[in-house]
Amino acid sequence: MKKIIGIPVVLYILFALIYEYNKGPEEPKSTYVQELNAQYYIKEYSLARKNAAVQEMFRTGVPASITLAQAILESKYGQSELATKANNHFGIKCGKSWIGDRYCIHSNEWDSKKNGMVKRLGCFRSYNSLNESFKDHSDFLRASDRYAPLFEFSTTNYKSWAEGLQKAGYATDPKYAKKLISLIERYELNQYDVALLEQDHQLVN
């Protein structure tokens, strides 16, 4: 007797096929589990929860969509070793001025000579909480002359922000801006750049 595949399994396979078919060519590689992780990650910092990303937008001017997209990309949906072990969701390295805790780990970096990613040991900032990571990310961008031109853009101009981050050298990946824009549009993160500007001004204080 042939074994009949259960409906939930069929639906899962169908969903996976539809998802793979509709993926854009520039979107970061993802799996069904990563999709669930992404949705959970975003929900945790949604409008209703007055998320850290939106608070930082009001405090420093960094678009919430950019903050969330970078966090998702850099932390691999919150599942990377750097995020889980050091609460570092933005891949920010120690730098000469950093006096806080440190976490050393091998990470992928673009090597122009080899025209590909290579593993390199790096020193990264370590935080006591996720909120500290979000706050330091905003302060890191705001305090650096390299990223000063970005703050001339509106908080709703996520494309210019993404392209500006790549141009300023935030990451070595030559497709960094495209990946950020893809995540923003895929999960409609730009709604957080506008919604609270109209609905909740208490976060300013």
N, C-alpha and C positions, 0 to 999 in steps of 0.2 A: 504493500500500500504506500502510495506516495505521500510524503509529509507536506501538509499545506502550510505555507508561510503565513504567519499571523498578520492581521491588519496593521498593527502598530509598526511592524518591521517594514511592511510595504510602504507605509506612509513615510517612514524615516528615509528609506531609499529614494522615494519620489522627491522628498524635500531636498535631499542631498544633490540629486541630479539637477533639479530646477535651480538650486543655488549655484552649482558649478557652471551651469549654462549661462546664467545671468551675470556672472562676475565680470567686471571690467578688466581689460588687459593690464592696467597699471595698478590694480589693487593688490595689497600685500597678500601673500599666500595665507589662507585660513582654512580651518577645519570646522566641522559642526560644533565640536566642543569649544573651540575658540570663539565661535559666534555667540554661544551661550555666555561665555566668560565676558565677552565685550558688552553684551546687553546688560549683564549684571553689574559690570564695572560702571557703565553709564548711569544705570538706575540708582546706584549708590550715591551719585552726585548730581541728581536731577534737580529740576526747579523746585519741586515740592520739598526736597530735603535741604534747600539752600546750600548747595554744594560749595566745596572749597574752590573749585574753578571759577565759579561766578563771584564769590567773595573776592578772590584775587583780581578779577577783572575790574571790580569797582575800586579796589584799593590801589592798583598799580596801572591799569589800562591794558593789560594783556588779555586778548580775547579769550573767553571761556572755551570756545571751540578749539582754539589752538592749544590751550592748556590740556584739554581732554584728549585731543588727537595725539599730541606728543606723549602724554602719559600712557595711552593705549599702545602706541607704537614702540616706545622705548622700554616699557615694562612687559611687553608681550601679553597684553590683556591682564596685567597685574600678576602674572604667573612667573616672571623671571626670577632668577636667584637674587639679583640685585634688589628687586622689589620686595621679595619675601624675607630676605635676610637683613637688608639694610634700609628698608623703607624708602629706597631711592627709585622713584618712578620716572625720572627724566634723564637718567644716564649722565648726570653732572659729575665731572671729575673733581678731584680734590683741589687742584690749583695751588699756587704759592700762598694765597691769602687764607686758605681754609684752615681753621684751628679746631674744628670739631672732630668727631669720630670718623674713622676711615674704614673702607672695605675694599680689599684688593681681589680682583677677579679677571680672568681672561675674557675679552669681548671681541666682537667682530668689528673690524675697521676696514675702510676701503683703501686699497693700495693701488695707486694710479700706475705704478710701474708693472704690476702683475695684472692690472685690469680686473681686479676681483677682491673679494673680502678675505682678510687674513686674521688670525687670532693673535691678539696682543695683550700682555698683562698690563692692567691699568689700576690706578688708585682712584676710588670713587668716594663721594661723600656718603656718610651714613647718618640716618636720622632716627629719632626716638619714636616718631609717628608719621603717618602718611600726611597729615596736615602740615607738618614741618617741611616735608618734601615739596608740597605745593607752594608753600610760602617762600621757600628758598629759591624755587624755580623762578617765581615772579621777581624776587629781589635780584637774582642773578642776571636776568635780562635787563631789568631797569637800571642796574648800577654799571653795566658795561657799555663803554663807548662803541663797541662793535655793533651792539643792537639798538643804539640810540635812534637811527633812522626809522626803525620799525614803528616807533611810537608817534610818528607823523601820520601813520595810516589810521583810519577809523577802526574801531573794534569790530565792525561788521565786514571789513575788507580782509577776510581770512586768506584769500589767495595771495595777496601782496605780503601778508605776514608770513605765510608758508615759504614763499619764494625768497623773502628777505632773510629768513632764518637759514636757509640753505646757502644763500650768497654770503652771509656773515660767517659761515663755517661752523654752525651749531653741530652738524654731523658730517661725516665724510662720505656718506652714501649719496651718489649723484642723483638718485631718484627720491631723495628725502622729501622735497616739496610736493612732488606728485603723490607720494604715499600719504602725506598729511591731508592734502586736499581730498584724496580719495576717501579717507576715513571720515572726514567731516561731512562730505556729501552722502556717503553711504549710510551713516547713522544720523544724519540731519543734526549734527552738533551745532550748526550755526544758529539754531533756534534759541540756544542759551545766550547768544550774543545780543539778542533783541528782546526776548520775552521779559526778562527781569528789568530791563531798562524802562519798560512800560508798566510793570506790575508790582515791583518791590523795591522801593528806594531806601528801605530801612537798612539794607546791607552796607550802604555807604558809610554808616557810622559803626 
